[in-house]
Amino acid sequence: MKKWVVKALLVCLATGTFLSGVSAPPAMGAGATTSMKKNSQVSKPVSQPVHNMIIFNDYQVAGLDSGGWNWVKNDEFILPPETALDIDLVQTTYGSGTNLNRSEVLLDGVELPEYQMEQQSAQSTFRWQVPRFSIPAAKLSPGQHTLTFVVTDARSQKSTVHVRFQVEAQNFPSIFEGEKPEGEQVPSGSQTQIFGMMGSTSFASTVPGTWKLINKTTNAEIRSVPAKVFSTGTLATGNYDLMFIPDDSSMSTWMTHIRVGMAELYVGTDASGQKLSQGQQITAPSAPGVVKLYSPVVGRWSVNGTGQTLTDSQHFEVVIPDMMAGMTMTVTFEPNQAANTNNLWGGSTIEVKIQVPGAPNSCDPASATATLDVLMQPNAKSTLMVERENLYSSNSTVKLYQNPVHVIWLATAAEHVERGSEASDDEGPGFWAVDNVVVDESKLNWDHTALLLSSYKPGRYKVNYYSKREPRQSWCGYIQVIEDSPPIPSAPACAKNEAGLAPAPGPILLKNKRGSEYRDGQTVIVNSAADLDSLRDLRLVSTYAKRNGNKKIKDGSGKDTITYYMPNLVWTYGEMPFGSSQDYIGGTISSTNKVQVFHEGKEIARFMPSTNEEDEDKGEESLDLKAIIADNENKPGVYTVKVTNVFSYKTCSIVQKDRKYGKELDERERDQTMTFTVEVK
C-alpha cells in the first residue's frame, strides 16, 4: 500500500471517520453467530477494546469490515530476508473518566515486553494511533511466524488479533571455488584462506552477476567485474571482501572474506596463548612433558625426526621424551589449503623450535649401550659397503673419508640398510640428533634406523641416537666427515646388474580430483549417497619402480669386454595405476601393487596384476569407490580399502670368509600397506 494511502487511513481513524464514509459500526461479541468471511477474526462488543487497523511495512494486514468484524490477511504478507518489520497500529478502548489504552505484542506466543506501550485519556471513546515500532531482522528467522496483538482497557478487558506471515529465506546464488561451477559450494559469509605472503584464487557462479573485490583495510574497491567466473589476481598479505551481486534482483548478495597471510600458531589450546612467528624458539616446561600448540585453521602437524604427526587438526600436543633433555625439536605446521588457491611466494608451512631444558646425555659407553655401523658409497656407480661395524659410544672421534663426499650412512644395523632385513637390528627405529638438534626426516632412511651423514657438510659432529623401542638403548659419539681420498678398497665390487637400491617408500595416499588426500588409518563418515561423490575418482600415489630408458653395461676388459643394455630403473614417488606391475627382464628392482575393498571384513572387490605372463599389467587409472559401494547395494557399514605395495630388489654384498672376500647375491622383498576406511551410515 502506498504511504500516502496509509497516512490517509490513519487520519480518518484518528478523526473517527472511515474511508468508506461511514462511522464504525457496533462491534459484535466473540460469541455472535453471524457468519464470517474466511480468514476473519471476531471483534469485541462496542464496549470492549478493538483493533481498528494493523499495518506491516505500509501494507495493511488487519482491519474492521462494515459488519464490525476483524478481518486478517493471514499468509499474505511476505517479508524479504534481512529486513526489519515496521508496524503501525490503531486501536480503540471505551470507558468513562480515565480511559486506558494498552498495546502488547507477542511473537510466536512469546511476549515482546520492549514493545508494550500504553496511553491514558479522559475520552469515553479513546482511539489511539500507537507510535510506529520495528522488530529487527535478527529476531525474524526464515519461515512462518505469528504476531499476536493485544489491546487492554482500564477494566482489564482485552481484544486479541493474530496475524500469520512469512519471512523469506535468503536466496544465495551457487558459488564454487575454481573456474568451473562444480564441487562443493562456498557458503555466503565464509572465510577463504590463502596461506603465504601473497596469492590468488578464483570463483565461479551458476548465474550472471557482478563481482566486487574490496580491501577491508582501506575500504577501497579493487575490482568490479560483470562475469560468471572471477579471479582475484595477485593479492598481498591482508584482508579482503569479495561480493557477488546477482543480476536477478530476487537473489541475495553472496560474500566471502579472503585472508592472505601465514597461518597463525599459538602456545596453548586457543588464541589467548603466546603467538608464535616463523622459526621462533620456545622452551618446553620439562622433560618428560607436553607442549600444547593451537592454530585457528586445521592442518597437518609433525615433529621432525620423531614420527609424531597429526592431520586435519587445530590442536597438537608435542610429546617431550625425557631423553630429549638438552635437545632442540622442530615442529612443522602445514595448513590445509583450498585446491584452487595459489601461494605465490613464501610457502605456507610454518616451523617453530622447542628447546628442551636439561643437559644432554654424555657419550659414556656405560650409559649408552647401542652399537652402530657405518656404510659408504663413494659414487653413484659403486656399491654401498660396510665401512665400520659395532661402533660403541665414545668421546673419541671417528674419522670417515670420502672424496668427494657422496653417501655415508650411520646405521643401527648395516644389514638392515642394505637389505631391509631386521636381523641383528636390536635397536630399531629411533630419534636422531646432530649437535643437540633433532634431525629432520629428510636426513633419515625410510624407517629411521639410519642417519645420512653425507647430507651435512664435511666437519665434526656430535651424534645422539635413542631407540623408539627401548629408550635405554642409545648411542652417543663424535663423527668427523673428511673430504679426502678414501683408502684403496681391498675387496671386489658388485656389478651394476647385481644389485638394486632398496626403496625408501613415501606414504601411500589416495587422492581425489579436488586434491583431497586420504592417508593410512584415516576414516571418513558418510551420511548420504551424495557424500560419496568425492570418492568416485580416486588416484593412487605411492613409490614404484619406474623405467627411465636403458643403461649401457660393460662387462670384462680389453678385447674381452662385452657391452649390453638393460632397463634403467629408479624408485620414484607419484601417481600410478591400481593393480599394476612394474617388472622388467634384467631389472634390478621391481614393484607391484594390489588393492582390496572389504565390507564388514568381507572382500567385495580386488585389483591386482595378472598372473598370465602374456598380459600387460597396466592396471586401473582410478578407483570408483562410490560405484563399488553401489554394486554392494549401498549397504551401510564399514568399507575398508587396503593397498599393498610389494618392492623387490636384488642385493649384492661383499663378505669376508676365512680371510678372503666374496660376493653374496640375493633378492629381497619389502611390503608396504595402507588402509582407508569409509563408514556408511
N, C-alpha and C positions, 0 to 999 in steps of 0.2 A: 504494500500500500504506500502511496506517495506520502511524504512527510506532511505536505500541506493538508491532505485529507485527514490525517491523524490529528493534526492540531485543530482542525475544524470540529472533529468529533469531540475532542476534549473540551473545547469552548462550549459546545452545545450541552454537554453533560454538566459542565460547571454551572450553566445557567438554568438547568432543569429542562432543556429542550432537546428532542431527538432529531436526527437528520430526516426522519420521515415526516416531521412537522407535527407530531402528536406527543402528548405527555406520556410519561412512562405509565403503563397500566399497572393495576394492583398485581403484585406477585402472588403466585399460588403456593400453597403449602406443600411440604415434601410428601404428604400423604394423598394429594389430589389424584383423582382417577382420570382426568382428562388426558387423552392420548398425546404423546410427544413425538416430535420428529426424530429420526435416527441420529445418534451421536449427540443427543442433548442431555442436559442435566437440569433437575428441577430447582427453581429458586425458592427462597423463603417467603412466607407471607409478608405483606406490605409493612407489618410492624416489626419484622425481623431484618437483620443485615442482609445485604445483597451486593454481588459484584456486577457492576454495570458494564465494565469493559476491561479486557486483558489484552495487551499488545506485546508481541515479541519482535524486536528489531524492526519496528514500524510496520508490522503485519499483525492484524487483529486475529487472535485465536479464540476469543470467548466474548460473549455479549448477551443481551436480552432481546428476545424476539417480541413481536407485537402482542403475543399472548402472555407475556410476562415470564416465559421460560428462559433459563440459561441455555444457550447453545455453545458447543465447544467443537473446534476443528481438530479432533484428535488425529494424529499421524499425518497431518497435512503440512506442518511446519518442519522444514529440514534445515538444520544449522550446518554451515560449511565447517570443515576441520580447522582447529586452532582459531576459532572465532568466539569472542565474548558474546554473551546473551544479554541484550539490553531489554529491560522490562518496564512498560508503562501500565499503570493500574489505576482504575477509577472505581470506587466502592461507596455505598451509602449505608448509613445507620440511622435508626429512629429512636426518639426519646423525648423527654421533657426536662427542662432545666439544663443540667450539664449533660451534653451528649458526647460519648466516646466513640472514636473510630480507630480500631487497631487492625494492622495488617501483619500476617505471619506467612512464612514461606517454608515449604518442605521439599526436598529433592529426593525422590525415590524413597519417600517415607521417613527421611531423616531431616529433622528441623535445622534450618539455617538461621541461628539466632542473630547473626550480624545484619540480616535484612528485616528484622522485626522493627516496625515503626508504629507510632500512634499519634492521634491529634484529638483535641477536645474543642467543643463548640457549644454555644447556647442555642443553636438552631435545632428545632424539633426534627427536621429532616436534614441530615448532615451528609452532603455528597462531597467526597474528598478525592482530589487528584493526588495520589501518592507520588512523592518525588521519584523520578526515574532512578533505578538501581541496576547494576550489572553483575552477572555471575561470570567470573573469569573462565577462559577456555580450559585451564588446568583442572577445573572441577567437573568438566563435562567430557567424559571418555566417549569414544565412538560407540554407537549403538542406540538403543531405545531408552528414553528416560521419561519420568513423570514428575511434573511440578505441581504441587498442591498449594492452593491459595486459600487462606482462612481469614475472614473478616469477623471481628468481635465488637459488640456494643457494650454499653455501661452495665447492662444486666447480664453480661456473660453469654448472651445468645450469639450463635455462630452461624455462618454460612460458608460452605466449602465447595471449591471448584477444582477438578483435576484436569490437567492438560497433558496429554501424551505427545511426545515429539521425538524426532530422530536427530542424532549427531553423526554427520558423515565421517567415515574413516579417511585418513589421508591416502590419496591415490598416487603413490610414488611411481615414477617410471622405472623400468627394469634396467639397472646399470650393472655392467660386468667389468672385471679387470681384464686388460689386454685390448687388442684391436678388433676382437670379434665378440659378439654378444652370446657367449657360451660359457658354461661352467657355473660356478656359484655366484649368486647375485651379491652385490655390495649394498648393505642396508644404509639408508639415509641416517646421518648423524654418527656414522662410524669413523674410525681413525685409520688412515693409511700410513704405514711407516716405511720410510726409505732409509736404510741404515748405511751410513757412510758420511763423508764430508760433503758430498753433493751427489745428486742422482736424478732420475727421471722415471716416470711411469705413464701409463695410458689407460683410458677407459672407453667403453663402448655402450651406447644406448640402443634400445629397440625402437625408439620413436624419435622423430626430429625435434630439435630444440637448440638452445644456446648455452654454451659453457662459459663460465666466468671464473677466472683464477685470481685470487686476491691475496696479497701479502698481509698477514694479520698484524705484523709489527707496524707497518706504515698505513694500513687500510687502503693501499693503492691497488687499483685493478691492473694486473699484469697482462692478461689476455682476455679477449671476448671473441668466441668463435662459434658461429652457427654451423653445426655439423652433428652427425651421429657418433663419430669417433673423435677422441681428443687426446693429444699428447701434451704433457705438461712442459716439455722441453727441459733443459738442464736447470735444476733448482739448487741453490746454495743452501747451506745449513740454516734452518729456520722453520717457521710455522706458516701454513697457507690454508686457505679455504677454497675448495672447488665446488661451485654450484652448477647444477644443470636445470635450466628453466624450459620445460616442455612447451612446444608451440600450442599444444592442446591446453586451453586455459582451465579445463576441468581437472587437470592433473596437478599435483603438488610439486613444489620445488625440491629437488634432491640435493644433498650436500654431504661432503666428506671433508674431514680435517686431515691435511697432509703434514706430517712432521718429517723433516730431513735432519739427520744427525746420528751420532753414535748412540748405541743403546746405553741406558743408564744402569749402573751397578751400585748396590748399597750393602753395607755390612748389617746383618740382622735379617728380619723376616718381613720388613716393609720399607717404604721410602722414608721413614723417620730416622733411619740409621745413617752412619757416615757414608757420604757419597764418594765413590772411587773413580779415578781417572785412568786412562790408558797407561799401563806399565807401573802403576803405583804399588808400593810395597807396604803391607801392613804386618803386624806382629800377632802371631797366634797366642792365645792366653796360656797355653801349656801343651806339653806332650806327655802322654796322650791327651787328646782333646778334639773339639769340633769347632770349626769356624762356619757360621751360617751366612750365606750370601743371598741377595734378592735382586731381581730385575722386574720392572713393570711389564715387560713383554716376555713371552715364552721363547725358549731357545734350547740349544744343546750346550751342556756343561761338561768339562773334563778337567782332570788334574793330570798334567803332563807326566808321563812315566809311571803312574801308579795304577792305571786301569780304572780309576774312578770316573764314571760317565753317567750322565742323565740327560734324556731328551724330552722335548716338549714340556718344559717346566719353567716356572718363575723362581722357584726356590731350590737351593742346593746346599747341602751340608758337606763341607770338606772334612774328611776324617784325617786327623793328625796322629799317626802311629808314634809310639814312644821312641822307636829307633830313628825317627826323623829329627831328633834334637840337634840343634845347630845347623840344620839344613834350610834351604830356600826352595819352596814349592811354587809352581806356576799354575794358576787356574785360568782356563780359556773359556770364554762365553761367546757363542755364535748365535745371534738372534734368528728366529725363523723369518725368512724374507719372502715376501709375496713373489710368485713366479714371474710376474711381468715387470717388476721393479729392477732398476739398474743402479748399483752404487758405482759411480764413475771414477771415484778417487778415494783412497784411504781405506778401502775394505770395510767389513762390518764386524770383524772379530775383535774382541777386547781381551787383553791379558792383564791380570794382576798377580802380584807375587806375595807369598805368605812366608815371612821369616819365622821359623820355629825356635823358641827360646831354648837355651841349654847349650852344652858343649858336645861336639861330635865325638863319636866313639874313637878311641885310639886304634892305631894299626898294630895291635898286640896279638900275636898268634894265639895267646891263651884265651882271649875273649872273642876272636874271630876264627871260627872253626872250618869255614868252607875252603875249598881249593878251586882254582880257576885255570883254564887253558888259554893259550894264545894261538890263533890261526892267522896265517898271512897268505895273501895272493899278490905277488909282485906286479902283475899286469893282467890285462883282460885275457891274454892268451895262455896264462899259466893256470895251474890248478891250486885250489885252496888247500894249504898244507898246515899241519900242526907244527908250530914253532917252539912252544913251551908247554909242558904239562905239569899239573899238580903244583901250581904256584900257591904258596902259603902267604897269609898276611904278614907284612913286614914293613918296617920303616926304611928298609933298603930300597933302592931304585932299580927297577927292571928296565933295561935298555932294549929297544926294538929298532931295527934298521930297515929302511926301505928307500929306494931312490929311483923314481920319485915315489912319494907316499901314495899307495893305491888302495889296498884293502887290508885292514888289520882288525881282527875280532878278539875281544876278551870275553871268554865264554865260561859258563858253568861246566860244560862238557863238550869237548871238540866233536865227539861222535854225534851229538845232538845237532850241532850246527851243520855238520857235513851231510848227515843222512836223515835228520829228523827223528832219530831214534831216541827214546827216553832211557835207554840202557845207561847205567852208571851216571845218570843225571839226578843225583840225590837232592841237590839244592833246588832245581826247577826255576820257574819264572820268578823274577824279583824286582825290587826297586833299585835303581842305579843312581849314583850321584857323582859328579865330577867337580872337584874343588868346592864341595859342600852345596852344590846346586843340583836339584833333582833333574835327571836327564829327560829330554823330550822323547816321545815315542819314535820320532823320525830317526833317532840315532841308535835305536834298538832293533833287534830282529823281530820276527813275526810274533813270538810268544814271550818276549822279554827275558830270554835266557842268555843273551849275548849283547855286548856293547861294541858299537862300531867306533873304535878309537881313531880310525883314519878320517872320520868326519870332522875331527879337530885339527887345528894347525899343529905342525911339529912343536914339541915342547914337553915340559914335565907336568904331570897331572896327578892329583890325589884322587883315587877311585874308591868309592864305597859301594858294596852290594849287600842287600838284605833279602833273604828268601821270603816269598809270599806264603810258602807252605809252612815254614818253620822259622819265625823271626830270629831264633837263636843261631840259625845258620847264616853267617855273614862273612864278608871279606873286606879287607882294607889294605891298600898298598899304593905305591907310587910307580907310575909308568912314564917312561920318557920315550917319546917317538922322535927318532933322529932320521932326518932326510939325508941318507948317505948310501953308498953302495952296500947291498946286502952280502952276506957271506956266500961263497960259491956253493951251490947245492951239491950234495953228495948222494943224491938219490935219483932214481928215474922219475920222469914226469909222465903224467897221464895225458893221453892224446885228446884232441878236441871231440872226437866222436865216441869217447869212452865215458864221458860224464856230462851231466847237465846240472845247472844250478837248481838247488832246492827252492821251492816257491816261498815268497813272503806274502801270503794272500791278504788282500784287504777284506773288509767286511762284505758279506753278501747282502745286497739290497734289492728290494722290489720297488720300482718307481712307476708312477702313473703319468699320464700326458701332461698334467699340470706341474710335474716336478716333485710331487709329494713322495717322500721316501718311507718305506716300511722296513724296519730292522729286525734282527733276531730277537725273539722274545716279545715283540710288540703285539698288542691286542686291539682290534677295532670292533666297537659295538655298533650293530646295525639295527635300526628300528623299523625301517621300511625298505621296499624294493628300490626306491629312488636313491637311497643312501649307498646302493651298490654300484652306482654309475661310475664312481671314482676307481672301481676295481675291474673295469671292463677291459682295459688295455694296459696290463702290467708288463713292464720290461725288466729283464734280469741284468743286474750289474754285479760282476764278480771278477775274480782273477782267472785267467785261462792261458793256454799255450797258443801263441799267435805266430803264424809263419810270415817272416819278412824276406821272401825270396829264398835264394840258395847261398851257401857259402862254399868257398873253394878250400879243399883239404889236400895237403901234400903228405904223402907217406913215403918214408925212406929218404935216401940221399944219393946225390950223384946220378949215375946212369940208372940206378935202381929206383929213382923217385917215381912214384905213382900219384897222379893228380886226379881227383874226383870231386863231385859236388854232392852236398847233402842239404836237407832243409835247414834253413836258418831260423830257429825257433827261439822266442823270448817270452818270458812271463809278462803279461800286460793286464791292465785293470780297466774294464769298461763294459758296455752292453754286449750281450751275447745271447744266442737263441736258447730256448728251453729244450732240454733233452737232446743236446748235441755232443759231438765227439770231435776232439782236435788231436788226431793221432796220425803221424806221418812215418812212412817207412824210412829208417835211417835216422829218425829224430832222437835227440837225447832227452826230450821232455814231451809229455802229452797230458791231456786233460779231458775229462768227461763230466757231464752233469746229469742228474736225474731229479725230476720234480714229481712229487706225490701230493694229492689232495685227499684229505680224510674228513669224514663227517662222523662226529662222535666216535672217533677211533677206527672207523671202517673206511678203507680206501675206496674212493669213488672215481678217481681219475689219476692217470700216470703219463708222464712224458719222459722217455729215456731213449738212448741211442739204440739203433737196430743192431741185432746180433748177426745179421747177414752181411758178410764182407763185401758183397756186391752193391749194397745200398749205400747211398751218400747221406751221411748223418748231418743234414743241415739244421734239423730241429725246427722249433716253432718260434717265430719272431716275438710273439706276445702271448700272454696268458689272460684269457677272458674268464675271470673268476665268477663274474655275475652269471655268465651262461652256464658254467658248471653247477652253480647253486640252483639255477633254474631247472637244469636237467635232473637235479635231485628233488624236484617238486617244491623248491623253496622251503624245504623243511627247516624249522627253527633248530637251533642248537649251535654247537661249536664246530666250525670248519677250520682245519689246520692245513697250511701249505708248508711242505717240507722240501727244501732244496739241498741236495747233496752234491758237492764237488769232489772229484777224485783226481789228485795230482800224482803223476808218475814221473820219475826222473832216474836216469842212470847215475851210478856212483862209481868213482874210482878213487882208491886211497893207496898211499904208499905206506907199507908196514915193514917193520924190521923183525926178522926172524933169524935166529942163530947168526947174528951179526951180519946179516945180509938184508938188503932192501928188495921188496917185491910189490907188485900191484895186486889189489883185490878189486874185482869188478862185481857190481851188484845192481839191482833195480829196486827202488823204494816207492812206496805209495803213501800218500797222506790224504786223509778225508777231512772235509770241512762241511759243516751243516748249518742250516738256518731254518728256524720255524717261525711262521707268522700265523696269527690266529684271528679269525673273524667270528664274532658271536652274533648270530642272527636271532633276534627276539621273536 
